[in-house]
Amino acid sequence: MCENPPVVEAAADALGAACPPLVCTDGVPTAAVLELLDRLVASGCDLWVRADFDAAGQTIVETVRRKANGSGGDRRSRFAQESGDHAGTG
């Protein structure tokens, strides 16, 4: 899961048909996105989260972390943020 459409575009360009499914929130996750993530985690999907290293990115990661943990996804979830070197560039 990522917050920026260019990340999805880059993954698709780099990996082509081998690209795993990605969910892009295009910013703060909506209720529909959180419901989708909840259902994915509950069904056994691994959830990896990538967000910018700014206040909004931290909020996104924390929101998704709480949602995933509430779905029993704590052990299958990975959370990362872009380093400050890239904050605000995408």
Secondary structure, DSSP 8 states (H G I E B T S, - for coil): -BS-HHHHHHHHHHHGGG-----B-SSS--HHHHHHHHHHHHTT--EEEEE-SSHHHHHHHHHHHHHHHHTT-GGGEEEEE--TTTTT--
